[in-house]
Amino acid sequence: MKRGFLAALLLSGASFALACSDTTSTAGAAGLSGTYDVVLSNQLVFVTSQDRDELRVLDLTRSPREFLPAPNPLEPLSIPVIARPDSLTRDVGYDATGNDVSGPYIYARSSGGRGISVVAADRARLNEVTRLATGQLITAFAAHAPVAEGAPSVLYYALQTRPEAAEQLCGPFGGGVVMRQDLPGPEAFDAAALPPALPVFCLKPADTVLSMITLPARANVTDSLVLAIRNVSGTSRLVRAAADGASVEIPYKRPRPVPYAVPTYTDLIDIPARLVATHASFKVSDTETVPAGRFVYVVLDELTCNSSDCEGVIALDNGPDPLAPSTAPALARDVTGAPMLTLKPSAGLPTGLTLRTGLQVRELLSDGVAYTTSIPLLGIVPSSSGEITLFRADERRAFNLDRDPDPKKGPLKASVSAELRDSNEAVRADQFQAITVSEPGCPQVQDATNATAFLCSGTVPNGTYRFVFQGALPGLTSLTRDLTVEDAPLLIETTLATSRGVVPGDSIVLANNAGACATAIPILRLEDQGNGLTRLYPDLSDPAIATAVEPCASYPLFSVRAGPNVKPYLLYAGAESSGSFIQRLDVNEPYTVSSFLDYYAHPDDFDLGLDPPKSPTTYVPAPLTLTMTATIGAQSRLVAGDRYVVTLLPRFRRFVFGVDTGSSSNLAVYTLPASVVATDVEGSSLAFIAYPSADGILQVALESISDNAKNLQYLRAFQ
C-alpha cells in the first residue's frame, strides 16, 4: 500500500502519538524514518527511509539478522535515492518452471514525484544506477526481469498526463499514459546510451493508474499488464492490456454483488481495485500445477465501490493456459467450484497484499495440537486495524482452522452443543435433548450434543444462549417491601413489569438476608397504581402454599420468577444479566436468531453455483433463517432455575493475528502495518511487514505465530 492511503490513517491521534513515542527495538537498529514500503530481492529486504531520502537493506542471510553495514561498519548501509521515497517495486522474474526469481533492479519513487530511482539489487553493488526523470506525475510502476540472457529489464510506469513523446500515439489531449523503459544490466549500464521511454498504453481522460503488475513475461511475446484504474468521475475498473501501443483493454469483470444471491455470471460489472498482485507457479496436487500468473488478486477500491461487497480481496481467473489467456476473465472460482467469496479482514481496511509459494504456517486445529503445514500459495493481508490475515490463495478462500486434523474425515460441520445445568451452574447428570436449532432446508447435523440441529455450514453465527426455566426476571430481583405498613404491598416498576412480560401465574419468592423462602407464591393478578408502580397480588387460595409461606411473611425482600405455564423460559444472549436478556419464550416457541444469514465461507462440499450446476443441492440459497426452540417444559424433568446453555458452533476459524502493543510490550508503536513481503529463510517461513507507525519492520515467524491472539513472541522488530 502506498503513502496516500497510509498517511490518512496516520493522522488519527492515537497513531500519531505512537509514531512519535520512543520504543525499544529488539534488533537491528538502522535509524529508519518513513518506512512506507518494503520489497524483497535476492534475500534482501529493501525498505524506504523516507525522511532521509534513502533506502536501507535488511540482509536475510546474516546471522544474527541485521541491516547491511556501510563501509564504516558502525553505520548501516544507506542507498541515496529520490527525495521522499515511499513506493518500491522490483524486477519480477520466473524461471522455466514458473518459480519466482529476482531480477537485477529495484525501483523507488515518491507520491507526487516525477522521478524514479533505479537501484542495483545485487548485494555486490547496491547503489543507485540512474535516476529517471519523467517530467510528469508518476502514479504507479511495475517491472519484469530480463526474459533471456542479454535481454533488458523492462520498467513500466504510469503518468498522470502525457509527455510530448506520447502525443504521436495518444494525441495531445486526454488522459495519461503508461510508458516502457528498457534498462540494460548494471554491469553494462550507460545512462547516456539509454533508449528513450516509449508509450505503450493510452489512458482515458481523468484516469489514474493506482496499481499495476506485469503478467509473466516471455521472450518474443508482447508483455501483458494488469492495471487498476480510477477515474475522477468516481468509478474504477481493472483491465488487462498488451503493451503494444494499441491501448486495447480486456476488462476483468465479476458478477454484480447482490446480497444473499449465488452469482450466475449473467450480470457482470467492472471491478473497482486499488492494489494488484499475482503469483508464481504452485503445485496443488501430484497431477495439477497452476502456472504463474493464472490468477490476479486485487484489493477492492472502497472509495469508488458502490455495491454491497466493497472491502477485501478477490481473485480473477486468466484461464489455465498462460500462452493464451482468456479474452473474458472473470471472478475466480474457489476450490469447491463455486464463485469465490470476497476475503474480508475482520476489522479495518487492507493496507497490503503479498502472495508466496511454499511457506509453512502453524495451524492449531480442533484437537488443540499445533501442526506445521506447507501451503502451496499463501496470501498475507495486513489491515489498518493492526491485524494480519493469512488466507489460502491456492484455494481462493479463507483458512478454516476449526477442522478435523485427519483429512480423511473431512471438514467439521457446523453444529450445536446444549448443556443442562442447575441454578448453581452445576452440570446436571441427566442430560436430555430439549433444544432444536434449525435452518430450514439444511441437512441434519449428526453430532449435535443434547440438541437436534439442521444447519448449513458456512452460515452459522458464533454465539452462546441461555434458556432459563422459570428463572428470576431480570431487574425484578431483591426488591424491598415496606414492612412498616399493614399488609405490605408487593410493588414493582410498571415499565419493568411490561418489558419483562409479568403475567398472572408467575411466582413471587420472598427472601431475607439468610436466603429465599422455600415456597413460591403464584401471582393472582396485577394492578397498575397510576404512579409508575404495579402491585402484585399473591394467590394464597391453596392452603398448602399459605401454610408453607407463613414463616416467610416478614421477609423484607422479594423477587419475581417466571411461572410454569405461561412463557416459562427466559432467553439470554451470552451471560445471564439484565443487559443480555432477550425475551420470554413458551415451550415450542421458536426464537429467530437471524433471518438474514448469508454464506461467509464455502466448506469442501459446498454445491451452490457450480458449473455445471448440481441438482439437487445439499446447501440452500441464502438468506437463511436460524431459529432455536426449547421443546420440553415438564416440571417433572426440570426445576425452577435449570438452564440450557446452548452454544452455536460454526466450526470456522480464520487465521488472523495481532501484535501485543500493551504498555509492557516493546512493540507498543507497531499499530499500523503497511506493505508486506514473505520468503523462506533457511527453512524458516518469515514475513516482513513495514510499520509506518513505528518507523520499523516487523519479522513474523509464520510457523510459530498464534492465530486469533495478540502476539509478542516470535516477532522481531528492526528499526
C-alpha positions in Angstrom: 0.0 0.0 0.0 1.3 3.4 -0.8 1.7 6.5 1.2 -1.5 8.3 0.3 -3.7 5.7 1.9 -1.5 5.3 5.0 -0.9 9.0 5.5 -4.6 9.4 6.1 -4.7 6.6 8.6 -1.7 8.1 10.5 -3.5 11.3 11.1 -5.5 9.7 13.9 -4.5 11.0 17.2 -3.6 7.6 18.7 -1.5 6.6 15.8 0.3 9.9 15.6 1.2 9.8 19.3 2.6 6.3 18.9 4.6 7.2 15.8 6.3 10.0 17.8 6.9 8.0 21.0 10.0 6.1 21.9 10.2 2.4 21.6 12.9 -0.2 22.2 14.0 -2.0 19.1 14.5 -5.7 19.6 17.1 -6.0 16.8 18.9 -4.3 14.0 18.9 -0.5 14.8 19.3 1.3 11.5 17.7 4.7 12.2 14.7 4.2 9.8 12.4 7.1 9.3 9.5 6.8 7.0 9.0 3.0 6.4 6.2 3.1 4.0 7.2 0.2 1.7 9.3 -2.9 1.6 10.4 -5.1 -1.3 12.2 -8.4 -1.4 15.0 -9.2 -3.9 17.9 -11.7 -3.6 17.1 -12.4 0.1 17.5 -8.7 0.8 14.6 -6.7 2.2 14.8 -3.1 0.9 12.9 -0.5 3.0 12.2 3.2 2.5 13.7 5.6 4.9 11.6 8.4 3.5 12.7 11.3 5.7 16.3 10.6 4.9 15.8 10.2 1.1 17.4 6.8 1.1 16.9 3.0 1.3 18.1 0.6 3.9 18.7 -3.1 3.3 18.0 -5.9 5.7 20.1 -9.0 4.9 18.2 -12.2 5.5 21.3 -14.4 5.1 23.2 -12.9 8.0 23.2 -14.4 11.5 22.3 -12.6 13.5 20.0 -10.9 11.0 20.8 -7.3 10.6 20.9 -4.4 8.2 23.8 -4.4 5.9 26.6 -2.2 7.2 28.2 0.7 5.4 31.9 0.8 4.7 32.1 2.2 8.1 30.7 -0.8 10.0 29.3 1.3 12.8 26.7 2.7 10.4 24.1 0.8 8.3 24.3 1.0 4.6 22.5 3.9 3.0 21.4 4.0 -0.6 20.6 7.6 -1.6 17.6 7.8 -3.9 15.0 10.3 -5.0 13.5 12.7 -2.4 10.9 11.2 0.0 10.7 7.7 -1.4 7.5 5.8 -0.3 6.9 3.3 -3.1 9.1 0.4 -4.2 8.9 -2.3 -6.8 11.3 -4.9 -8.3 12.1 -6.8 -11.4 9.8 -9.8 -11.2 11.0 -12.8 -13.0 10.1 -16.5 -13.4 12.3 -19.4 -14.3 11.4 -22.2 -16.8 9.2 -23.9 -14.2 7.4 -20.8 -13.1 9.3 -20.2 -9.9 9.8 -16.6 -8.7 13.4 -15.3 -9.3 14.8 -11.9 -8.7 16.0 -9.5 -11.4 18.9 -7.1 -11.3 17.0 -4.0 -10.2 14.6 -2.5 -7.7 12.9 0.9 -8.2 11.9 3.7 -5.9 9.5 6.6 -6.4 7.6 9.1 -4.2 4.0 10.1 -4.2 3.6 13.2 -6.2 7.1 12.7 -7.6 8.3 12.8 -11.2 11.4 10.6 -11.0 12.3 7.0 -10.4 15.5 5.7 -8.8 16.9 2.6 -10.4 18.9 0.6 -7.8 21.1 -2.4 -8.4 19.7 -5.2 -6.3 22.8 -7.4 -6.4 24.4 -7.5 -2.9 27.8 -6.8 -4.6 26.5 -3.4 -5.9 23.6 -2.0 -4.0 23.7 1.5 -5.4 21.5 3.9 -7.4 22.4 3.1 -11.1 20.5 6.0 -12.5 17.6 8.4 -11.9 14.9 8.6 -14.5 13.3 12.0 -14.9 9.8 11.6 -16.5 8.7 15.2 -16.3 5.2 14.2 -15.3 3.5 12.9 -12.1 4.0 9.2 -11.7 1.1 7.2 -10.1 2.2 3.6 -10.4 5.0 1.4 -11.7 5.9 -2.3 -12.3 8.9 -4.1 -13.8 9.9 -7.5 -15.0 13.4 -9.1 -15.1 15.2 -10.0 -18.4 13.4 -12.8 -20.2 16.6 -14.1 -21.7 20.3 -13.7 -21.4 21.3 -10.3 -22.8 17.7 -9.0 -22.7 16.9 -5.8 -20.8 14.9 -5.3 -17.6 11.7 -3.6 -18.5 10.2 -0.9 -16.3 6.6 0.3 -16.9 5.3 3.5 -15.2 2.0 5.3 -15.4 2.0 9.1 -15.9 -0.9 11.3 -14.9 -0.5 13.5 -18.0 1.0 12.8 -21.4 4.5 13.9 -22.2 5.4 15.1 -25.7 6.8 11.7 -26.6 3.4 10.1 -26.2 1.4 12.6 -28.3 2.0 10.8 -31.6 0.4 7.6 -30.1 -2.1 9.1 -27.8 -2.8 12.5 -29.2 -2.0 15.9 -27.5 -5.1 15.9 -25.3 -6.8 13.5 -23.0 -5.6 11.4 -20.1 -2.3 9.9 -19.0 -0.1 7.2 -20.4 1.8 4.1 -19.5 5.4 4.2 -20.6 8.0 1.5 -21.1 11.7 1.9 -20.3 14.2 -0.8 -21.2 17.2 -1.0 -18.9 20.4 -2.9 -19.6 22.1 -4.8 -16.8 24.1 -3.0 -14.2 27.4 -4.4 -15.5 26.9 -2.7 -18.9 24.9 0.3 -17.8 25.5 3.6 -19.6 23.0 6.3 -18.7 23.9 8.3 -21.8 23.0 5.4 -24.0 19.6 4.5 -22.5 16.9 4.1 -25.2 14.1 6.5 -24.9 11.0 5.6 -22.9 8.1 4.6 -25.3 4.4 5.0 -24.7 2.6 1.6 -24.7 -0.9 2.3 -23.4 -3.1 5.4 -23.5 -5.3 6.2 -20.6 -8.7 7.8 -20.9 -9.3 11.4 -19.8 -9.3 11.8 -16.0 -7.9 8.2 -15.5 -5.3 7.4 -12.8 -3.5 4.1 -12.5 -3.5 3.2 -8.8 -1.6 -0.1 -9.2 -0.1 -2.2 -11.9 1.7 -5.5 -12.5 3.2 -7.4 -15.4 2.0 -10.9 -16.0 4.8 -13.4 -16.6 6.9 -12.2 -19.5 8.2 -14.5 -22.3 10.7 -13.9 -25.0 9.3 -12.7 -28.3 5.9 -12.1 -26.8 4.4 -8.7 -26.1 4.1 -8.0 -22.4 0.7 -8.1 -20.7 -0.1 -5.5 -18.0 -2.9 -5.5 -15.4 -3.9 -2.0 -14.5 -6.1 -0.9 -11.6 -7.6 2.4 -12.9 -9.6 5.0 -11.0 -11.4 7.8 -12.8 -12.2 11.2 -11.3 -15.8 10.6 -12.0 -15.9 8.2 -9.1 -15.6 4.9 -11.0 -12.8 2.3 -11.1 -12.0 -0.6 -13.3 -9.5 -3.4 -13.6 -8.2 -4.2 -17.1 -5.5 -6.3 -18.8 -3.7 -4.7 -21.7 -1.0 -5.7 -24.1 1.9 -3.3 -24.0 1.8 -2.8 -27.8 0.5 0.7 -28.2 -2.9 -0.4 -29.3 -4.5 0.6 -26.0 -6.9 -2.2 -26.1 -8.4 -3.1 -22.7 -9.6 -6.5 -21.8 -11.9 -5.8 -18.8 -11.9 -8.0 -15.7 -15.5 -8.5 -14.6 -17.3 -10.1 -11.7 -20.9 -10.9 -11.0 -22.8 -7.9 -9.6 -22.7 -8.3 -5.8 -26.2 -8.9 -4.7 -27.0 -9.8 -1.0 -27.9 -13.4 -0.5 -27.6 -14.3 -4.1 -25.5 -17.0 -5.8 -23.6 -15.4 -8.7 -24.8 -16.6 -12.1 -22.2 -14.8 -14.3 -25.1 -13.3 -16.3 -24.8 -9.8 -15.0 -21.1 -8.7 -14.9 -19.7 -5.4 -13.8 -16.4 -3.6 -13.6 -14.1 -4.3 -10.7 -13.0 -1.4 -8.6 -9.5 -2.2 -7.5 -6.7 -0.3 -5.8 -3.9 -2.9 -5.4 -3.0 -5.7 -7.7 -0.8 -8.8 -7.3 -0.1 -12.1 -9.0 1.8 -15.3 -8.2 4.5 -17.8 -9.1 3.7 -21.3 -10.2 2.4 -23.6 -7.5 1.5 -27.3 -7.2 -1.9 -28.2 -5.8 -1.6 -32.0 -6.3 0.6 -34.6 -7.8 -1.2 -34.2 -11.1 -2.0 -30.4 -11.2 0.3 -27.4 -11.2 -1.1 -23.9 -11.6 1.0 -21.8 -13.9 2.5 -18.5 -12.9 0.1 -15.6 -13.4 -3.1 -17.6 -13.8 -4.8 -15.7 -11.0 -4.8 -12.0 -10.4 -5.6 -10.9 -6.8 -6.9 -7.5 -6.1 -7.7 -5.3 -3.1 -11.1 -3.7 -3.8 -11.2 0.1 -4.0 -13.6 1.2 -1.2 -13.6 4.7 -2.4 -15.3 4.1 -5.7 -17.1 0.8 -5.0 -20.9 1.2 -4.7 -22.0 -2.3 -4.2 -22.7 -4.4 -1.0 -19.3 -6.0 -1.3 -16.6 -3.3 -1.2 -13.9 -4.4 1.2 -11.4 -7.2 0.9 -9.6 -9.3 -1.6 -10.9 -11.2 -4.6 -9.1 -13.2 -7.4 -9.7 -13.1 -11.1 -9.0 -16.0 -13.4 -6.9 -15.5 -16.6 -7.5 -19.1 -17.7 -5.4 -22.3 -17.5 -3.2 -21.5 -20.4 -0.7 -18.7 -19.8 0.2 -18.6 -23.6 -3.4 -18.0 -24.5 -5.1 -16.0 -21.6 -8.8 -15.7 -21.6 -10.4 -12.9 -23.5 -13.1 -12.7 -20.9 -11.5 -13.1 -17.5 -13.9 -13.2 -14.6 -14.2 -13.8 -10.9 -12.3 -16.9 -9.9 -13.9 -20.0 -8.5 -12.6 -21.4 -5.3 -11.5 -24.9 -4.6 -15.2 -26.1 -4.3 -16.0 -24.9 -7.8 -18.3 -22.1 -6.5 -17.7 -18.4 -7.3 -15.1 -17.1 -4.8 -16.3 -15.2 -1.8 -14.6 -11.9 -1.0 -11.9 -12.4 1.6 -12.5 -9.6 4.2 -10.3 -8.6 7.1 -12.1 -8.9 10.5 -11.6 -5.2 11.0 -10.2 -2.2 9.2 -9.2 -1.9 5.6 -6.4 -3.9 3.8 -3.1 -2.0 3.7 -1.0 -4.5 1.8 -1.1 -7.8 0.0 1.5 -10.4 -0.9 1.4 -14.0 -2.3 4.1 -16.5 -1.7 4.5 -20.2 -2.6 5.9 -23.0 -0.4 5.7 -21.3 3.0 4.7 -23.1 6.2 2.3 -21.9 8.8 1.3 -23.1 12.3 -2.2 -24.4 12.5 -3.9 -25.2 15.7 -6.8 -27.5 14.7 -9.8 -28.8 16.6 -7.7 -31.3 18.6 -5.7 -28.5 20.1 -2.5 -29.8 18.7 -0.3 -27.5 16.6 0.6 -28.6 13.1 3.0 -27.0 10.7 1.5 -27.1 7.2 3.1 -26.3 3.9 0.8 -24.0 1.9 1.1 -24.1 -1.9 0.2 -20.4 -2.2 -0.2 -18.3 0.9 -1.8 -14.8 1.0 -0.9 -12.3 3.6 -3.1 -9.1 4.2 -2.3 -6.5 6.8 -5.1 -4.2 7.7 -5.5 -0.7 9.2 -6.9 -2.3 12.4 -3.4 -3.7 13.1 -4.4 -7.3 12.4 -2.8 -9.5 9.9 -4.9 -12.1 7.9 -3.5 -15.2 6.3 -5.5 -16.9 3.6 -5.3 -19.9 1.3 -4.6 -18.2 -2.0 -4.2 -21.6 -3.7 -7.8 -22.4 -2.7 -9.1 -18.8 -3.1 -10.7 -19.0 0.3 -10.0 -18.3 3.9 -8.2 -20.6 6.3 -10.5 -22.7 8.4 -8.5 -23.8 11.4 -11.5 -25.3 13.2 -11.4 -28.6 11.4 -10.6 -32.2 12.0 -6.8 -32.8 11.8 -7.4 -36.0 9.9 -8.0 -35.0 6.3 -9.8 -38.4 5.6 -12.6 -37.3 8.0 -13.2 -34.1 6.0 -14.2 -30.8 7.4 -16.1 -30.4 10.6 -19.7 -29.5 10.1 -21.4 -26.6 11.9 -23.0 -27.9 15.0 -24.7 -27.1 18.3 -23.9 -28.0 21.9 -26.5 -27.8 24.6 -25.8 -28.5 28.3 -28.4 -28.7 31.1 -27.2 -27.0 34.3 -28.9 -26.3 37.6 -29.4 -22.9 39.2 -25.9 -23.0 40.7 -24.4 -23.6 37.2 -23.5 -27.2 38.1 -23.9 -29.6 35.2 -26.8 -32.0 35.7 -26.2 -35.7 35.4 -29.4 -36.4 33.5 -28.8 -34.6 30.1 -31.5 -34.9 27.5 -32.5 -33.3 24.3 -34.8 -30.4 24.7 -33.4 -27.8 22.2 -33.9 -27.6 18.4 -31.8 -25.4 16.2 -32.8 -25.2 12.6 -32.1 -23.5 9.3 -34.9 -24.7 7.1 -33.8 -26.7 4.1 -30.4 -27.6 5.5 -29.3 -31.1 6.3 -29.5 -32.6 9.8 -26.3 -32.5 11.8 -25.5 -35.8 13.3 -23.0 -34.8 16.1 -25.1 -32.1 17.8 -24.9 -32.6 21.6 -28.2 -32.8 23.5 -29.9 -30.9 20.7 -31.5 -31.5 17.3 -29.9 -29.4 14.6 -30.5 -28.7 10.9 -27.7 -26.4 9.6 -25.8 -25.3 6.5 -22.1 -25.0 7.3 -20.6 -21.6 6.5 -23.6 -19.6 7.6 -23.9 -20.3 11.4 -23.1 -17.4 13.7 -20.9 -17.9 16.7 -22.8 -17.4 20.0 -24.0 -18.7 23.3 -27.6 -18.6 24.5 -29.2 -19.5 27.8 -32.7 -20.9 28.2 -33.5 -20.4 31.9 -36.5 -22.4 33.1 -38.7 -20.4 35.5 -35.8 -18.0 36.1 -36.0 -14.8 38.1 -37.0 -11.9 35.8 -34.0 -9.5 35.3 -34.5 -6.3 37.2 -37.1 -7.8 39.5 -34.8 -9.5 42.0 -34.2 -8.5 45.6 -36.9 -5.8 45.7 -37.8 -4.4 49.1 -41.2 -4.4 50.9 -42.3 -1.7 53.3 -42.9 -3.8 56.4 -43.9 -0.7 58.4 -47.4 -0.8 56.9 -50.0 -3.4 57.4 -50.3 -5.9 54.6 -47.1 -4.6 52.9 -47.8 -4.4 49.2 -45.6 -6.0 46.6 -44.7 -3.2 44.2 -42.6 -3.3 41.1 -41.9 -0.6 38.4 -44.6 -0.7 35.8 -42.1 -0.3 32.9 -40.2 -3.4 34.1 -43.4 -5.3 34.5 -44.3 -4.5 30.9 -40.9 -5.2 29.4 -40.4 -8.5 31.3 -43.9 -9.6 30.5 -45.1 -10.3 34.1 -48.3 -12.2 33.9 -50.7 -13.9 36.4 -49.3 -17.3 37.2 -45.7 -16.0 37.6 -44.2 -16.5 41.1 -43.2 -14.3 44.0 -40.3 -15.5 46.0 -39.8 -13.9 49.5 -36.3 -13.7 50.9 -34.2 -12.2 53.7 -30.5 -11.9 54.2 -30.3 -15.6 55.1 -31.8 -16.8 51.9 -35.1 -17.3 50.0 -38.3 -18.8 51.1 -38.6 -22.4 50.1 -42.1 -22.0 48.6 -43.0 -19.6 45.8 -46.4 -17.8 45.8 -48.3 -17.6 42.5 -49.4 -14.1 41.3 -53.2 -13.8 41.2 -53.4 -10.5 39.4 -51.5 -7.3 38.7 -52.9 -3.8 39.3 -51.4 -0.5 37.9 -51.2 2.0 40.7 -51.1 5.0 38.4 -47.8 6.3 39.9 -45.3 4.2 37.8 -45.7 1.2 40.0 -47.7 -2.0 39.6 -48.9 -4.0 42.6 -48.7 -7.8 42.6 -51.5 -9.7 44.4 -50.4 -13.1 45.7 -52.7 -16.1 45.2 -52.9 -17.8 48.6 -56.0 -19.8 47.8 -54.1 -23.1 48.1 -53.9 -23.9 51.8 -50.7 -25.8 51.3 -49.0 -22.7 49.9 -50.4 -20.4 52.5 -49.2 -22.7 55.3 -45.7 -23.1 53.7 -45.1 -19.3 53.3 -46.4 -18.3 56.6 -43.0 -18.3 58.3 -41.7 -16.1 55.5 -44.4 -13.4 55.9 -42.0 -10.9 57.5 -39.2 -11.4 54.9 -38.3 -7.9 53.6 -37.2 -8.9 50.1 -38.9 -10.5 47.1 -38.2 -11.4 43.5 -40.5 -12.3 40.6 -39.9 -15.5 38.8 -41.4 -16.8 35.5 -44.3 -19.2 36.2 -44.5 -22.8 34.9 -47.4 -22.3 32.5 -47.0 -19.1 30.5 -43.6 -18.5 28.8 -41.6 -20.3 31.4 -38.3 -19.8 29.6 -36.1 -16.7 29.9 -33.7 -16.3 27.0 -30.3 -14.6 27.3 -27.6 -13.9 24.8 -24.3 -14.7 26.5 -24.1 -14.1 30.2 -27.2 -14.1 32.4 -27.7 -10.4 33.1 -30.2 -7.7 32.7 -28.4 -6.3 29.6 -28.3 -9.6 27.8 -31.9 -10.6 28.4 -33.8 -11.1 25.1 -37.3 -12.3 25.8 -39.6 -14.8 27.5 -40.5 -17.9 25.5 -43.1 -20.6 25.7 -42.3 -24.2 25.2 -42.1 -25.0 21.5 -42.0 -21.2 20.7 -39.1 -20.6 18.2 -36.8 -17.7 18.7 -35.2 -16.3 15.5 -31.5 -15.8 15.9 -31.3 -14.3 12.4 -33.4 -14.2 9.3 -30.7 -12.8 7.0 -27.8 -15.3 7.2 -25.5 -15.5 4.2 -22.5 -17.7 3.4 -19.3 -16.4 4.8 -17.3 -19.5 3.9 -17.5 -22.4 1.4 -17.0 -25.8 3.0 -15.4 -28.5 0.9 -18.8 -30.0 -0.1 -20.4 -26.7 -1.0 -22.5 -27.2 -4.1 -24.3 -24.0 -5.0 -23.3 -22.0 -8.1 -21.2 -24.9 -9.6 -20.5 -25.0 -13.3 -22.1 -27.3 -14.4 -24.8 -27.0 -11.7 -25.6 -29.8 -9.3 -29.1 -31.0 -8.7 -30.3 -31.5 -6.1 -28.0 -29.4 -3.9 -27.2 -30.1 -0.2 -27.0 -26.4 0.6 -29.9 -23.9 0.1 -29.7 -20.4 -1.3 -29.4 -17.5 1.2 -30.9 -15.7 3.1 -31.2 -18.4 5.7 -33.3 -18.1 8.9 -31.9 -19.7 12.1 -34.3 -20.5 14.9 -33.9 -22.0 18.4 -36.6 -23.8 20.2 -37.0 -25.2 23.7 -39.2 -28.3 23.4 -39.6 -29.6 27.0 -41.2 -27.7 29.9 -42.3 -30.5 32.1 -41.8 -29.8 35.8 -41.2 -33.5 36.3 -38.0 -33.1 34.4 -37.0 -29.6 35.1 -36.9 -27.5 38.3 -37.0 -23.7 38.6 -33.6 -22.2 37.7 -32.5 -25.0 35.5 -31.0 -23.7 32.3 -29.9 -24.9 28.9 -26.6 -23.3 27.8 -26.8 -23.5 24.0 -23.6 -22.9 22.1 -23.6 -22.4 18.3 -20.5 -24.0 16.8 -19.8 -22.5 13.3 -16.7 -24.8 13.0 -15.0 -21.9 11.2 -12.0 -20.0 12.5 -10.0 -17.8 10.2 -6.2 -17.2 10.5 -6.0 -13.7 12.0 -3.4 -12.5 14.4 -2.3 -9.3 16.0 0.7 -7.7 17.8 0.7 -7.2 21.5 1.0 -3.4 21.8 0.3 -3.2 25.5 2.2 -0.8 27.8 4.6 -3.6 28.9 5.4 -4.5 25.3 8.4 -3.1 23.4 6.2 -3.3 20.3 3.8 -0.6 21.5 4.2 1.5 18.4 3.6 -1.4 15.9 0.0 -0.4 15.4 -0.4 0.4 11.7 1.1 -2.1 9.2 1.6 -1.3 5.6 3.1 -3.4 2.8 4.4 -7.0 3.4 6.8 -9.5 1.8 7.5 -13.1 2.7 10.0 -15.8 2.0 11.7 -18.9 3.2 15.0 -18.2 5.0 17.0 -21.4 5.6 13.9 -23.4 6.2 12.0 -20.8 8.2 8.9 -19.1 6.8 9.2 -15.4 7.6 7.0 -12.4 6.7 8.4 -8.8 6.9 5.9 -6.1 7.4 6.6 -2.3 7.2 5.1 -0.3 10.0 4.9 3.5 9.3 3.6 4.0 12.9 6.9 2.6 14.2 9.4 3.5 11.6 10.3 -0.1 11.6 9.9 -3.6 10.1 8.4 -6.5 12.0 9.6 -10.0 11.2 6.9 -12.7 11.8 7.7 -16.4 12.2 4.8 -18.0 10.4 5.5 -21.5 11.8 5.2 -20.2 15.4 2.7 -17.4 15.5 -0.6 -17.9 17.3 -3.8 -17.3 15.5 -6.6 -15.2 16.8 -4.4 -13.8 19.5 -2.2 -10.8 20.3 1.4 -12.0 19.8 4.6 -10.9 21.5 6.8 -14.0 20.9 8.1 -15.0 17.5 8.2 -11.3 16.4 11.3 -9.4 15.8 11.5 -5.7 15.3 14.0 -3.9 13.1 14.2 -0.1 13.4 
